[in-house]
Structure formats: structure tokens, C-alpha cells
Amino acid sequence: MIHRIISTTASRLLIALVNLTVVWMAARSLGAEGMGTISLIILGISINQMVSALVGGSALVYLVPRHPLMQLLMPAWVWAVIVSAAGSLLLDWFSLVPHGFILDLFWISLLQSYFSINQNVLLGKEKVFHFNLMAVLQVVILLVSLVVLFAGFSMYSVRAYIIALYISFGCVFLISYSLIFNYIDRRQGWNWQILRETFRFGGYLQAAGFMQLFNYRLSYYIIEKYFDRATLGVFSIGVQISESVWIISKSIAMVQYARIANSRDPVYSRDLTAAFIRITTLLTLVILGFLLILPSGFFVLIFRSDFSNLHQVILSLSAGILAIAISLMLSHYFSGSGKPWHNTISSGVGLIFTLLLGFVLIPRMGITGAGITSSVAYTAGTVYQLIVFVRVSGAKWKSLQPFGKDYLKVLQLLKKETGLFDNM
């Protein structure tokens, strides 16, 4: 287990570095306004993918070990097409995607959804190495494509970014499908009972994910409404830099979810989650602290003068970034334990605060108000999860504190549990 966490963290670190390079190249080439346009397109893709994941999302990780794969894939494929088409039309109808990009929104949403389905199958099979490899390949291909389009063809436009997305998601979809091909038994057909279970379980997860997406990104639409595309571009870059702090927590959470989903021992699941919360909190604080000491001039030097306000965005988001790092452990505990409705409620709590504060603070305080809104919303949802986790699992509050005297016991627990599933 430990080697999986280390390899996953290394993969996430590489992905974060490549993503930051992509952000840097795009920001330098397209400016704040261009980044604002790209952020809206990517947000539209994320909304489509989130609804598509109702059937083909992380519920597959839980269901793949329990059901024939073809009976899970067929409805996921069909649902992805329906959602990508309907979602793109609706977003265009409400002018929530930049004009002229509706077809791109459909095709990239579909490619990303199909790739995500393959990824969740790999994770459900505990093929963590292949999961990580595909994730790394996607961002590397994106970076290489951008370098070729920017430097080789002098395409300094949003269209170049869109073409790079096509290339990257198209390639990794084909490769990832080849990795799951041998698991598919084509003699299996539709199973309506499994389809109902998929919708039921996926419904809880994606209702939570959909609300959480708006917790993360509703501020984008509010900023564009009250300010301009360039201001949105600055905020979106600040968000991406801040969220890179989640490298370790996302890596741990992914391995945690696969382990808990394949476990039948509630005590093991509880203790593993508590240990990961402690480690995640400590490491996130260290990384976040380093990010906060960087001066504003550093970001101007790295990007352009358009992005001089990045430091205040990161500062206003910092409390929320720590909260979400903890929330990731709790969310994967509830999902892996078959209790995803707690994540739905948590996201709903956060969304209430986003709606209450977003339309008040953002018009008055701009991007700083957006960061504060996000921090309050993230923290509120995490507090709910912590309270429920302690109540339903029997965990002690002391076991979640990152600076307790028995911290070495946490490491001993992880070492002991490393071999627990070696023969699974």
C-alpha cells in the first residue's frame, strides 16, 4: 500500500508540475483574458463530465469488483453521449460557454468522459500504476501539443489550447481502452438491476460532486457577471496554483478509496482514514505555508503583469484548501464504505454558503471575496463530514489531530497495515 501511495504521489507531483507549465505557457501566450475564456470552456467540460459520471464515475470503483464489467460499461457509454450532447446545448442556451465553442464542448466532454470511465475501471481493478500512467500521459501530451502549436505553428490562440485538448484526451482514451479490453466479456448484456444500482449509488456520489463543482467554480460565473474575462483569468490561475497543494491528499485518497472499497473491515477503514487525515493535514500545512511566503513579484515574474493579484487570491483560498485536503479523506471513506449520501449533504452545506456569500462578497471585494467565499464553503462542508465520521465510525477526535504525541503510532499503523491486503 505504501509503495502505491508513493508512486501515486510522485505521479500527482509530475502532473502538477506539467499542469503548472501548461498554465504558465498559456498565460504568457494568451494573457488574462484568454485564460478567462479557457477557464469557462474547461468549466463547461467539467459540468458535462460531472453529470456523465452519474453512471461512469467513481461509483464504478465500488461496482467493478462486484459485477460483470460489460454490464457497467454499456450504460456508461450511452449515458456519456446523451449528457455531452444535452449538456453542451443547455450551456450554450444559457450563454455559460464562450460563443462558438459548442461543438468543441461536446466532443471534448465525450472524450474526457470515456477516458474517465476507463480510468475508474482500472482503479476498481486496483491497477493503480496504469491509472497513474494514464493521468501522467494526458497532461504530458497536452503540454507537448501546446509546445508544437505555440512554437512550431505560431498558433497563439484559444483554438490552439482546444486542439491540444483533443489530441491529449483522444490519445489517452485509446490507450486506456486497450488496458481494460481483456476484462470485457462481450457475452454479457444489459442488466437492469445493475443499472438501477449504478444510478442509485452514482446518484449520491455525483449529486455531491455536482454541488461540490459549483462550490469550486460558481464564483467563475459571478466574477464574469460583475467584472470581466481578464479578472476571471487572474482568479482561475490563482485557483489552479492553490489547488496544486492537493497533490498529496488526492494521491492518498485514491489509494484509500480503492482499499476501503475492497475491504469488509470497518475498523480497518476507520483507522486508515484517521491516520491519513493526520498525515494529510500536516503535509498540506507545510506545502501551503511555502506557497504563502512567495511574494507578489514572484508571480509577476513567472507570468505577466496581468497577474499581479495572484498572491491575494491564494491567501484568501488558503483555509479552504486545507479544509478540502481533509475532506478528500472523509469523502473517500464514506464512498468506499457505501455511505455516499454524507458527501452529498456536505456538498449541499458548502453550496448554501457559496450562494449566500458569493453574491455579497464578490461584487464588493472582487477576487478576494471569491476566495473568502470558497474558504468558508469548503470549511463548512468539511466540519459536517468530521462530525459524522466521528459519530458513525466511533473514531476519537484525538486520533485526527496532526500534532499529537502519538504521531509515531500513526506511522506504525500504516506500516502494520501495509501487508494486510497483500494476498488480495
C-alpha positions as CSV (number, residue, x, y, z in Angstrom):
1,M,0.0,0.0,0.0
2,I,2.7,2.4,0.9
3,H,4.5,2.0,-2.4
4,R,1.2,2.7,-4.1
5,I,0.8,6.0,-2.2
6,I,4.4,6.9,-3.0
7,S,4.1,6.1,-6.7
8,T,0.7,7.9,-6.9
9,T,2.1,11.0,-5.1
10,A,5.1,11.0,-7.5
11,S,2.6,10.8,-10.4
12,R,0.5,13.6,-9.0
13,L,3.6,15.7,-8.4
14,L,4.6,15.3,-12.0
15,I,1.1,16.0,-13.2
16,A,1.0,19.2,-11.1
17,L,4.4,20.4,-12.4
18,V,3.3,19.7,-16.0
19,N,-0.1,21.4,-15.4
20,L,1.7,24.5,-14.0
21,T,3.9,24.5,-17.0
22,V,0.8,24.4,-19.2
23,V,-0.7,27.2,-17.2
24,W,2.5,29.2,-17.5
25,M,2.7,28.8,-21.2
26,A,-0.9,29.6,-21.8
27,A,-0.9,32.6,-19.5
28,R,2.2,34.0,-21.1
29,S,0.9,33.4,-24.6
30,L,-2.8,34.3,-24.2
31,G,-2.9,36.8,-21.3
32,A,-5.6,37.1,-18.6
33,E,-8.5,37.4,-21.0
34,G,-7.5,34.3,-22.9
35,M,-7.2,32.4,-19.7
36,G,-10.6,33.6,-18.7
37,T,-12.1,32.1,-21.9
38,I,-10.3,28.8,-21.4
39,S,-11.4,28.6,-17.8
40,L,-15.1,28.9,-18.9
41,I,-14.7,26.2,-21.6
42,I,-13.0,23.8,-19.1
43,L,-15.7,24.6,-16.6
44,G,-18.3,23.6,-19.2
45,I,-16.5,20.4,-19.9
46,S,-16.3,19.7,-16.2
47,I,-20.0,20.2,-15.7
48,N,-20.8,17.8,-18.6
49,Q,-18.3,15.2,-17.3
50,M,-19.7,15.5,-13.8
51,V,-23.2,14.6,-14.9
52,S,-21.8,11.9,-17.2
53,A,-20.1,10.4,-14.1
54,L,-23.5,9.7,-12.6
55,V,-23.1,6.3,-14.4
56,G,-19.5,6.2,-15.4
57,G,-17.8,7.9,-12.5
58,S,-16.3,6.9,-9.2
59,A,-19.2,4.6,-8.5
60,L,-17.5,2.2,-10.9
61,V,-14.6,1.8,-8.5
62,Y,-17.1,0.4,-6.0
63,L,-19.1,-1.7,-8.5
64,V,-16.4,-3.1,-10.8
65,P,-15.2,-5.7,-8.2
66,R,-18.8,-6.8,-7.7
67,H,-20.4,-7.0,-11.2
68,P,-19.6,-8.1,-14.8
69,L,-17.7,-5.2,-16.5
70,M,-19.7,-5.1,-19.7
71,Q,-22.9,-4.6,-17.8
72,L,-21.4,-1.5,-16.2
73,L,-19.7,-0.1,-19.4
74,M,-22.7,-0.2,-21.8
75,P,-24.9,2.2,-19.9
76,A,-21.9,4.4,-19.0
77,W,-21.0,4.8,-22.7
78,V,-24.6,5.6,-23.8
79,W,-25.2,8.0,-20.9
80,A,-21.9,9.9,-21.7
81,V,-23.2,10.6,-25.3
82,I,-26.6,11.8,-24.0
83,V,-25.1,14.0,-21.3
84,S,-22.4,15.5,-23.5
85,A,-24.9,16.5,-26.2
86,A,-27.7,17.8,-23.9
87,G,-25.3,19.5,-21.5
88,S,-23.5,21.3,-24.3
89,L,-26.8,22.6,-25.8
90,L,-28.0,23.8,-22.4
91,L,-24.8,25.6,-21.5
92,D,-24.8,27.3,-24.9
93,W,-28.5,28.2,-24.5
94,F,-27.8,29.9,-21.2
95,S,-24.6,31.6,-22.6
96,L,-22.5,29.8,-20.0
97,V,-19.8,28.8,-22.6
98,P,-18.0,31.3,-24.8
99,H,-19.6,31.8,-28.2
100,G,-18.5,29.5,-31.0
101,F,-17.2,26.6,-28.9
102,I,-20.4,24.4,-28.5
103,L,-19.1,21.6,-30.8
104,D,-15.7,21.5,-29.1
105,L,-17.5,21.4,-25.8
106,F,-19.5,18.3,-26.9
107,W,-16.6,16.3,-28.4
108,I,-14.0,17.0,-25.6
109,S,-16.6,16.3,-23.0
110,L,-17.3,13.0,-24.6
111,L,-13.6,12.1,-24.9
112,Q,-13.0,13.0,-21.3
113,S,-16.0,11.1,-20.1
114,Y,-14.9,7.9,-21.9
115,F,-11.4,8.3,-20.7
116,S,-12.7,8.8,-17.1
117,I,-14.8,5.6,-17.4
118,N,-11.6,3.6,-18.4
119,Q,-9.7,5.2,-15.5
120,N,-12.3,4.2,-12.9
121,V,-12.3,0.6,-14.2
122,L,-8.6,0.5,-13.8
123,L,-8.9,1.8,-10.3
124,G,-11.7,-0.6,-9.5
125,K,-9.3,-3.4,-10.6
126,E,-6.6,-1.8,-8.3
127,K,-4.4,-1.2,-11.3
128,V,-3.0,1.9,-9.7
129,F,0.1,2.0,-11.8
130,H,-1.8,2.1,-15.1
131,F,-4.2,4.6,-13.6
132,N,-1.3,6.9,-12.7
133,L,0.4,6.3,-16.0
134,M,-2.7,7.4,-18.0
135,A,-3.1,10.5,-15.9
136,V,0.5,11.5,-16.5
137,L,0.3,10.8,-20.2
138,Q,-2.7,13.0,-20.6
139,V,-1.0,16.1,-19.2
140,V,2.3,15.4,-20.9
141,I,0.6,15.0,-24.3
142,L,-1.3,18.2,-23.6
143,L,2.0,20.0,-22.9
144,V,3.8,18.7,-25.9
145,S,0.8,19.5,-28.2
146,L,0.8,23.1,-26.9
147,V,4.6,23.5,-27.4
148,V,4.2,22.3,-31.0
149,L,1.2,24.5,-31.7
150,F,2.6,27.6,-30.0
151,A,6.2,27.4,-31.0
152,G,6.0,25.3,-34.2
153,F,2.9,26.7,-35.8
154,S,2.7,30.1,-34.0
155,M,-0.9,29.5,-33.0
156,Y,-1.2,31.8,-30.1
157,S,-4.9,31.5,-29.6
158,V,-7.6,29.7,-27.6
159,R,-8.1,27.5,-30.6
160,A,-4.6,26.0,-30.1
161,Y,-5.5,25.1,-26.5
162,I,-8.7,23.4,-27.7
163,I,-6.8,21.4,-30.4
164,A,-4.3,20.3,-27.7
165,L,-7.2,19.0,-25.5
166,Y,-8.5,17.0,-28.5
167,I,-5.1,15.4,-29.0
168,S,-4.4,14.6,-25.4
169,F,-7.8,13.1,-24.4
170,G,-8.1,11.3,-27.7
171,C,-4.7,9.5,-27.3
172,V,-5.2,8.5,-23.6
173,F,-8.7,7.3,-24.3
174,L,-7.4,4.8,-26.9
175,I,-4.5,3.7,-24.7
176,S,-6.6,3.3,-21.6
177,Y,-9.3,1.3,-23.5
178,S,-6.6,-1.1,-24.6
179,L,-5.7,-1.7,-21.0
180,I,-9.2,-2.7,-20.0
181,F,-10.1,-4.6,-23.2
182,N,-9.2,-8.0,-21.8
183,Y,-11.5,-7.5,-18.8
184,I,-14.6,-7.1,-21.0
185,D,-16.8,-10.1,-21.6
186,R,-18.9,-9.2,-24.6
187,R,-21.3,-12.1,-23.9
188,Q,-22.8,-10.0,-21.1
189,G,-25.7,-7.7,-22.0
190,W,-27.8,-5.2,-20.3
191,N,-28.8,-5.9,-16.7
192,W,-31.5,-3.5,-15.5
193,Q,-30.9,-4.4,-11.8
194,I,-27.3,-3.4,-12.0
195,L,-28.2,-0.3,-14.0
196,R,-30.6,0.8,-11.1
197,E,-27.9,0.1,-8.6
198,T,-25.4,2.2,-10.6
199,F,-27.8,5.1,-10.8
200,R,-28.6,4.8,-7.1
201,F,-25.1,4.7,-5.9
202,G,-23.7,7.0,-8.6
203,G,-26.6,9.4,-7.8
204,Y,-25.4,10.0,-4.3
205,L,-21.8,10.4,-5.4
206,Q,-22.5,12.7,-8.3
207,A,-25.0,14.9,-6.5
208,A,-22.2,15.5,-4.1
209,G,-19.7,16.0,-6.9
210,F,-22.0,18.3,-8.8
211,M,-22.7,20.5,-5.8
212,Q,-19.0,20.5,-5.0
213,L,-18.1,21.5,-8.5
214,F,-20.3,24.6,-8.1
215,N,-18.7,25.2,-4.7
216,Y,-15.4,25.2,-6.6
217,R,-16.4,27.1,-9.7
218,L,-19.7,29.1,-9.2
219,S,-17.5,32.1,-8.4
220,Y,-16.3,32.0,-12.1
221,Y,-19.7,32.9,-13.4
222,I,-20.2,35.5,-10.7
223,I,-16.9,37.2,-11.4
224,E,-17.6,37.3,-15.2
225,K,-21.0,38.8,-14.4
226,Y,-19.8,41.6,-12.2
227,F,-16.3,42.2,-13.7
228,D,-14.7,41.0,-16.9
229,R,-13.0,38.0,-18.6
230,A,-9.5,39.2,-17.6
231,T,-10.4,39.3,-13.9
232,L,-11.7,35.8,-14.2
233,G,-8.4,34.8,-15.8
234,V,-6.4,36.0,-12.8
235,F,-8.7,34.2,-10.3
236,S,-8.7,31.0,-12.3
237,I,-4.8,30.9,-12.3
238,G,-4.8,31.6,-8.6
239,V,-7.2,28.7,-8.1
240,Q,-5.1,26.3,-10.1
241,I,-2.0,27.2,-8.2
242,S,-3.7,26.8,-4.9
243,E,-5.3,23.5,-5.8
244,S,-1.9,22.1,-6.7
245,V,-1.4,21.8,-2.9
246,W,-3.8,18.9,-3.0
247,I,-1.2,16.7,-4.7
248,I,-0.6,14.5,-1.7
249,S,-4.1,14.4,-0.4
250,K,-5.5,13.3,-3.7
251,S,-2.9,10.7,-4.1
252,I,-3.6,9.2,-0.6
253,A,-7.3,9.5,-1.1
254,M,-7.2,7.5,-4.4
255,V,-5.4,4.6,-2.8
256,Q,-7.6,4.9,0.3
257,Y,-10.8,4.6,-1.7
258,A,-9.6,1.5,-3.6
259,R,-8.6,-0.2,-0.4
260,I,-11.8,0.6,1.5
261,A,-14.0,-0.3,-1.4
262,N,-12.3,-3.8,-1.4
263,S,-12.4,-4.2,2.4
264,R,-15.1,-5.6,4.6
265,D,-13.5,-4.5,7.9
266,P,-15.0,-1.2,9.3
267,V,-12.3,-0.8,12.0
268,Y,-9.6,-1.0,9.4
269,S,-11.4,1.6,7.2
270,R,-11.8,3.9,10.2
271,D,-8.2,3.7,11.4
272,L,-6.8,4.0,8.0
273,T,-8.9,7.2,7.3
274,A,-7.9,8.7,10.7
275,A,-4.3,8.1,10.0
276,F,-4.5,9.6,6.6
277,I,-6.3,12.7,7.9
278,R,-3.5,13.3,10.3
279,I,-0.7,12.9,7.7
280,T,-2.6,14.9,5.1
281,T,-3.2,17.8,7.4
282,L,0.4,18.1,8.4
283,L,1.8,17.8,4.9
284,T,-0.8,20.2,3.4
285,L,0.1,22.8,6.0
286,V,3.8,22.6,5.1
287,I,3.1,23.0,1.4
288,L,0.6,25.7,1.8
289,G,2.9,27.6,4.1
290,F,5.6,27.6,1.5
291,L,3.2,28.8,-1.2
292,L,2.0,31.7,1.0
293,I,5.5,33.1,1.6
294,L,6.1,33.7,-2.1
295,P,5.9,37.4,-2.8
296,S,3.6,39.0,-5.4
297,G,6.6,39.9,-7.5
298,F,7.4,36.2,-8.0
299,F,4.1,35.7,-9.8
300,V,4.5,38.7,-12.0
301,L,8.0,37.4,-12.9
302,I,6.7,33.9,-13.7
303,F,3.5,35.0,-15.5
304,R,2.9,38.7,-16.6
305,S,1.9,42.0,-15.1
306,D,-1.7,41.0,-15.7
307,F,-1.4,38.5,-12.8
308,S,-0.1,40.8,-10.0
309,N,-3.0,40.0,-7.7
310,L,-2.4,36.3,-7.6
311,H,-1.0,36.3,-4.1
312,Q,-4.2,37.7,-2.6
313,V,-6.2,35.1,-4.4
314,I,-4.0,32.3,-2.9
315,L,-4.2,33.9,0.6
316,S,-7.9,34.1,0.6
317,L,-8.3,30.5,-0.6
318,S,-5.7,29.0,1.9
319,A,-8.2,28.0,4.7
320,G,-10.4,26.3,2.2
321,I,-7.6,24.5,0.5
322,L,-6.7,22.9,3.9
323,A,-10.3,22.0,4.5
324,I,-10.7,20.2,1.2
325,A,-7.5,18.3,1.7
326,I,-9.1,16.8,4.9
327,S,-12.5,16.5,3.1
328,L,-10.9,14.3,0.4
329,M,-10.1,11.6,3.1
330,L,-13.6,11.7,4.5
331,S,-15.3,11.7,1.2
332,H,-13.5,8.6,0.1
333,Y,-14.2,6.9,3.4
334,F,-17.9,7.5,3.0
335,S,-17.9,6.5,-0.7
336,G,-15.8,3.4,-0.1
337,S,-17.9,2.4,2.9
338,G,-21.1,2.6,0.9
339,K,-22.4,5.8,2.6
340,P,-22.0,8.4,-0.2
341,W,-25.1,10.4,0.9
342,H,-23.0,12.1,3.6
343,N,-20.8,13.6,0.8
344,T,-24.0,14.8,-0.8
345,I,-25.1,16.6,2.4
346,S,-21.6,18.0,2.9
347,S,-21.5,19.5,-0.6
348,G,-25.0,20.9,-0.1
349,V,-23.9,22.6,3.1
350,G,-21.0,24.2,1.3
351,L,-23.2,25.2,-1.7
352,I,-25.5,27.1,0.7
353,F,-22.6,29.2,2.0
354,T,-21.4,29.7,-1.6
355,L,-24.8,31.1,-2.7
356,L,-25.2,33.2,0.5
357,L,-21.8,34.8,0.4
358,G,-20.9,34.7,-3.3
359,F,-23.4,37.3,-4.5
360,V,-22.5,39.5,-1.5
361,L,-18.7,39.3,-1.2
362,I,-17.7,39.0,-4.8
363,P,-19.4,42.2,-6.1
364,R,-17.9,44.1,-3.2
365,M,-14.4,42.6,-2.8
366,G,-13.8,41.1,-6.2
367,I,-11.4,38.1,-6.4
368,T,-10.6,38.3,-2.7
369,G,-14.3,38.0,-1.9
370,A,-14.4,35.0,-4.2
371,G,-11.6,33.3,-2.3
372,I,-13.1,34.0,1.1
373,T,-16.5,32.6,-0.1
374,S,-14.8,29.4,-1.2
375,S,-12.9,29.0,2.0
376,V,-16.0,29.4,4.2
377,A,-18.0,27.0,2.0
378,Y,-15.2,24.4,1.9
379,T,-14.7,24.6,5.7
380,A,-18.4,24.3,6.5
381,G,-18.8,21.1,4.4
382,T,-15.7,19.6,6.0
383,V,-16.9,20.3,9.5
384,Y,-20.1,18.4,8.8
385,Q,-18.1,15.4,7.4
386,L,-15.8,15.4,10.5
387,I,-18.8,15.3,12.9
388,V,-20.5,12.5,11.0
389,F,-17.2,10.5,10.7
390,V,-16.6,10.6,14.4
391,R,-20.3,9.6,15.1
392,V,-20.6,6.7,12.6
393,S,-17.1,5.2,12.9
394,G,-16.5,5.6,16.6
395,A,-13.3,7.5,16.0
396,K,-11.9,9.7,18.7
397,W,-11.2,13.4,18.0
398,K,-7.7,13.0,19.3
399,S,-7.0,10.5,16.6
400,L,-7.5,13.2,14.0
401,Q,-5.1,15.8,15.5
402,P,-1.9,16.1,13.4
403,F,0.4,17.2,16.2
404,G,-0.5,14.7,18.8
405,K,2.2,13.0,20.9
406,D,1.3,9.6,19.5
407,Y,2.1,10.6,15.9
408,L,4.6,7.7,15.6
409,K,1.7,5.3,16.3
410,V,0.1,6.5,13.2
411,L,3.2,5.6,11.2
412,Q,3.3,2.3,12.9
413,L,-0.3,1.6,12.0
414,L,0.4,2.4,8.3
415,K,3.4,0.1,8.4
416,K,1.4,-2.7,10.0
417,E,-1.4,-2.4,7.6
418,T,0.8,-2.3,4.6
419,G,0.7,-6.1,4.3
420,L,-2.9,-6.5,5.3
421,F,-4.2,-7.0,1.7
422,D,-1.0,-8.3,0.1
423,N,-2.8,-11.5,-0.9
424,M,-6.0,-9.9,-2.3
